[in-house]
Amino acid sequence: MSEFRVPRIMGIINCTPDSFFTGSRSGNTKTACETAMRMIRNGAEILDIGGESTRPGAVDIDDDEQMARVVPVIRGIRELSDISISIDTRSARVAGASLDAGADIINDISALTGDIAMASLAADRDVPVVLMHMRGKPSTMQAKPHYDDPVKEVRDELLMSAERAMKAGIKKNKIILDPGIGFGKRQQDNTALLGRLDEWRPDDFPLLVGVSRKSFLGRIIDAEKQRSIEHFRRHVNEVGAPFNDGYDGDSHPDDRLMATAAAHIWCLTRGVDILRVHDVKEARQLIAVWEALLWAS
């Protein structure tokens, strides 16, 4: 592994009405293509297009509806650009239609287990695949997830997913692994997986990490906010200004940009290969500063 490597940025475009971060939603082909052009201008090297929300508790969307959402967008982007396009789906039908429309990569949060036809499709088309770790499915994955050793278990299960993919005919150099931060994981599992990346990340496969604006960051922010409130109350007497900044106790995805940036910096220092992000411009600026300081060190 090279000591100095600049990760690639994957920009998120959700062709959905219900993805957890409203800023990532594109309600029609025109706005999705405009978002794509803005992301490319800001430095995205991959665009990840999805037609089904996979937030915790999300319901499944049928293939026809997914295709109606994503295929026109992929065609529209491909007419304008040769950028790499990833289709975020568990369905082989949706993936196949998306590849026909111009997509280059399959991003499967089920690691090829959600549709028995997905592995053979990826092998036949000889396209890169992202295999993400998840237990259960989005509608159920946060119902009391449990790990005895999340670092070891996620590593072992990711490597088993990669082995299954290769047995299905997918080339090793086409496989990208994703630990699935926030997918069937408790707070302590997410922080352990990121905090101990050096310990568990497989050396033989590129690693994609998606932490952008996720709820585990919100919980960290909320705990810090509570500490700030307690600090204020300890040091300001009763005649001082009351602590009231509109905070209602729980952070919103819109509030998590700086927390996301901090997590991205951590990932950079641990050699992550692809960052999946909502905020391309900010991620590119972060990488540029990190790169400049690394060159100078």
N, C-alpha and C positions, 0 to 999 in steps of 0.2 A: 504493500500500500504506500502510495506516495505521501511524503510528509507535507507537501503543499499541493492542495487540490481545491479548486473552486467548485462548489456544488451547483447543480442545475436547479433552476426554479420552475416548478410546475404551478401554473395559475389555475385556480378553481373557477369554473363557470357552471353553475347549477341551473338547469332548465326546469326548474321546479317552483311551485308556489309556497313550499313549506320547509325548505332547508333552514337549519338552525340560525344561520347568520343572514339577515335580510340583504346585506350588501353583496352577497354572492349570487342572488337570484336574478335570472334574466327571463322575463316573461314572454318574450317573443324572439323570433330569429333576428330581427333588426337590432334589438338591444344587445343580444348575445354576441353578434358579430362586432358591434361597436365596442363592447367590453373586450373582446378578443384582440382587436386592433390596439386598444389602449394598453393591454397587458403586454403585447409584443413590443410596442414602442417603449414600454418601461423595463423590458429585459427578460420577459418570460421565454423559456426555451421549449416548454411543453405546455399545452393547454389540456386540462382534464375536464371533459364534458360529461355531465350526468343528468339523467332524466328521472331519477328516483331518489328521494331523500333517504339517507341511511342514519339519520340521527336516532338516538335511543327512543324506542317506542314507535318509530315510524312504521306505517303499514306498507305492504308490498304493492307495487304498481305493475299492472300487466304489461306484457311485451309491446302490444300495439300502441299503448299510450306512451311508453318510453320512446319507441321509435318515432312517433309523431312529434315528440318534443326535441329529440337530439339529432335525427338525421338531417332535417333542413339546416340546422345550425352548423353541423359538420360540413355539409356541402357548401354553405355560405362562406365559412372560414377558408375552406380549401380553394375556393375560387379566388380568394384574395391573397393567400399566403401558402408557403410551403412549410410552415411551422409544424413540429411534431404534435399530433393530436392523440390524446388518450380517451378511450371510452370507459367510463366508470359504470360497470353493470355486472350483475351476476348471471345474466341471461345470454345464452349462446346466440339466440335469434337476434337480440338487440346488438350484440357484439358483431355478428356477421354483417348485418345491415349497415352498421357504423363503419366497419372496415371497407365495405363496398362504396360508402359515401366519401371515404378519404381518410379515415382514422388509421393510425399506425401502431397503436399500443392498446392492449386490453388491461384494464385496472379492475381486478376482481376481488372484492372484499371477502368473498367466501373462499378464496384460494382454490378455485376450480371445483368446489364441492357443491355449489348451489345448483349446477346444471351439468349433468353427466356429459353433455355434448361440448362443453367449453374447452376441455383439454385437447380434444381432437381438432377442434376449430383452430386453436392457437398453434398447434403443431402443423396442421396442413397449411395455414397461412404464413407460418414461420415469422410470427411477430413477437415482440417483447411482451411479457406478461408481468404484472405486479401481483404478487401473492401476499395478501394481508392476513394477519392473525386475528381471528375472532372466534369466540365460542358462542354458539347459538345463532340468532339472527337479530337484525335491528329491533324488531318488536319485542324481543325477550332477553336480549343480551345483558341488560343491566339488572335482571331479576336475581339478586344475590350471587354475583360471580364470586368464585373462590379459587385461590391458588395457594399451595403450600410454599412454593418457591417460584414466583412469577418469572424471574430472570431465566432460570433453567428451563421451566416448562414452555415459555414462549419460544426460546431458542430451539428446543427440541422439536416443537410442533411446526415451527417454520421450516426447519430442515427436513422434516417428514413431508411437508407440502412440496418443497422443492424436489425431493426424491420422487414423489408421485408424478409431478409434472414431467420430469425427465423420463420416467418409465412410459409416459403417454406419448413421448416423442418430441417434447419441447427441449430445445437445445439449452445447455447450461448457461451459455452466454446471453440467453434471451430472458433469464429469470431475474427479477428484482424482488426483494423482500421488504415487507412493511410490518412493523410490530403491532400496528393497530391500536395506537394510543386512543383511549376513550371507548374502545369497542369491547364490551364484555370485561371491563377492568375496573377495579376499585381505585380510589385516589392513591393509595400506597403502591398499587401495582404500576400505575402510570409513572409515578415519580421514581420508583425503583428501576424501571426499564430505561428511562432517560438518564437517571443519575449513574447507572452502571453500564452504560453503552459499551465502554471499553471492554467490559468483562464478557459480554455475551454476543456481540455482533458477529455474524458469520463472515469470515474473511473472503470467502469464495464468491460472494454475491454482492452486487450493489444494494445499498440500503436507502429506502425512501422513508421519510418520517413526516407525518402530518400532525402538527400540534396547533395549527392556526385557530386562535380565538376559542379554543375548546373549554368545556366546563371545568376540567381539572385545574386550569389556570385561574378560572373564576373563583374557585374555592380558595386558592392561595391568596388572591386579591382580597377576598372577603375577610379572611383571617387577619390580613395586614390592616385592613380598614378598621376592624374591631380594635386592634392594638392601638391604632391612631386615635380612635375615639377615647379609649381608656387613658392614653397619654395626655390628651387634651384636658380631660376631666381632672387628672392629677395635678396639672400645672396651671390651670386657669381657675380663679376663684368665682364665686357665685355671681359677682357683679360683672364678670367678663362676658363677652359675646357668647351666646349659646351655640353649641355645636350643631349646626343644621345646614347641610350642604345638599339636601335633597336625596341623600343616600337612603335607600329603603331596605338595606340589609343584604341584598344579593346583586352581584355584578351581572351585567348584560353583555352578550357578545360584543356589542359596540364599544364596551369599556376595556377590552382586553388586548389592544394593539401593543402597548408597551410590554405587557407580560408575554405576549407572543414573541416580540423581538428578543426578549431575554432568553426565552427557550430556544429560539433560532441560533443565537450566539453560542449557547451550550452545544447544540447539534453541530455547528461549524467546527468547534474545537475538538469534537469527537469523530470527525471525518465522515459525517453523513453525506451521501452522494446526491440526493434529490430532496429538496424541501417543497412540500405541497402547501401552497399559501393562498390566502385570499388577497393579500396586500402586496402586489408584485413590486411596485415602486419602492416601498419601504424596505422590503427584503433585499432588493438589489442595492440600495444605499448602504444597508447594514453590511452586506458582503463586500462592497467596495471599500469601506473603511477597514474592515477586518483584513482584507487582502493587502491594502496599503501598509498597515501596521505590521503585518506578517513579513512582507518584503523587507521592511526596514529593520526588523529585529535581528 
